[in-house]
Amino acid sequence: MISDVLAEAKDKMLKAVEVAKDDFSTVRTGRANPALFERINVEYYGTPTPLQQLASLQNPEARTIIITPYDKTALKDIEKAIVAFPNLGAAPSNDGNIIRVTMPELTEERRKEYVKLARAKAEDAKVVVRNLRRKTKDDLDALKTEVGDDEVARAEKELEAITKTHIDAIDEALKRKEAELLEV
């Protein structure tokens, strides 16, 4: 019983760490990266559709992404969605067949803004992990009558270790992202 509760908490915390890493990949660095465009939804025939379902993305140069739509009629909608997407700062140009997105050079001030954004995403992920810890602790307290205080106390120590491991993983991913952002 206790092992099931702890295993479930571990799985959910691991997923929270993975979500944080995915969020970090959407924060822009000096290089253009197709992952920056993962969260862009395009209004396609009245339905918000992920960009990857409408076009292929290629990265021929360090600061350029080429977007080739599968359906040429979606070209204007894709361009509009890219311009409207926050924190991208991209300048798309359309030649009738493809969209070429050139990412501007990052200034020192903009890099610091992105570091703040990454830290906020990391803090959100830590809050999720802590909330999972609190919920799991409540679940363990509910089991006290069935398994005893000693077993629950041991499980709570194990829960703290699991929580610390996952928060450290988030901090490590944040440290790597900050180094990547501040690299000129």
N, C-alpha and C positions, 0 to 999 in steps of 0.2 A: 504494500500500500504506500508506504513512505517512499520507496524507490520509484514507484510510478509517478508520484507527485513531483519528485526531484527531477526525474527524466523529462517530464513534460515541461518543467520550468527551464531546464537546460536547452531543450529544443527551441522554445520560444525566444530565449535570450540569444541563442545562436542566430535565429532569424532576424532579430533586431540588429545584431552586429552586421549581418549581410546587407540589410536595408541601408544601414549607415554607410557602408562601403559603396553601395550603388548610388546613394545620394552624393557622396564625395565625387564620384565620377562625372556627375553633371555640373560640378563647379569647374569653371573654365581655368585652364592654365595657359602658358605661353603658346602651346601648340594647339592646332585645331584637332579635334577628336570627334569621331562620329557619335560617341557616347553622349556628347553635349546635346545632341538632337533627339535623344531617346524619349524625353518627356513632352515633345512637341506633338500636339494633336491638331489635325487639319480638318476644317469643315469640308467634308466631301459628300456631296449630295445630301446635305442637311444633317449628317452624322459626324460627330467628332471621331476621327480615325487616326491612329498612330502613324507618324511619318514613315516608319520602316515598312508599313504595309502598302504605302503608296509609291515609294521610290527607293532606289538603291543609293547608298552614300559611299563616296570614295574620298580618299585623303591623298591627293597626288603631291602636295607640298605641305610644309610645316604649318602654314596659316590659311590653307585653302581646303574647302570641302566642296566636292561636286555632287550635286543631287540630280539624279536622272529619274524623272517620274515614269512610272509604267503607263500612265494614262496622261497624254499631253494636255488634256483639258483641265487637269488639276494643277497645272503650272502656277497660275495666278493665286490659287488658294494656298498652295504650299509657300509661295513667296510671302503672302500676307501673314501666314501663321509664324513664319520665322521672324519677321519684323516685329510682330506683336509679342513674341516670347520675351519675358523679363530676364534681366541679367545676362543676356547673350551679347549684346552690343555688336551684332553681326550686320554686315552690309551685303545683302543678296543682290545679284544681278542676273537678269533673265535674258537668254539669247533666243528664246523660242523653242529650244529643245531641252536645255539643261539649266539648272540654277547654279551659279558659282557663288559660294559664300566665302568672303574674305574676312578673317577675324582681325580686328585692329591690334596693334602692338599694345601690350599691357603697360600702363604707367605704374609707378611705385604706389601711388594712392589707390589705384584700382586693385592692385595685388593685395593691399592691406584690407580693402573691402571684401575681397574674396576669402581672405583668411578669417575675417569675422563671420562671414556666411558659413564657412566650413565649421568653425567653432560652434555656431548656433545649431547646425545640423548634428554635431557630435553631442551637444548637450541634450537635444531632443531624444537622441538614441539612448543616452544614459538615463533619462527620465523614464523611458519605456522599460529599461532593464530594472530600474528601481521599483517601478509599479508592479512588474512581474514578481519581484522578490517579495513585495508586501502581500500580494495576492497569494503567493505560495506559502508564506508564513501563516496567513490566515487559514489556509487549507490544512497546514500541519497542526495548528492549534485546535482545529476541529477534530483531529484524529487523537488528541490526548487521551480521551476516555477509552479508546480502543487499544492503543499500543503502549501508553504510559509516558510519563514525563521525561524519563531518561532518553528514550528513543527519539522523542520529539526534539529534545535539546541537542542531541547528536546530529539530527537531520538539519536543524537550524544552523549549526556550525558549518555543515557541508554546504548548505544554501549560501551562506556568506562567502565561502570560498569560490563557489560557482559564480556568484555575482561579481566578485572582485576580478576573476579571470575575464569575464565578458566586458567589464568596464575597462580593464587594462587593454583589451583587444581594440576597443573603440578609441582609446587614447593613442595607441600605437598607430592605428590607421590615420588618425588626425595628424599626428606628428609627421608621417610620411607625406600627407597631402599639403601640410604647411610648407615643408621643405620644397616640394614640387612647385608650389605657388610662388614662393619667394626666390626660386632659382631664376636668374636672369640669363 
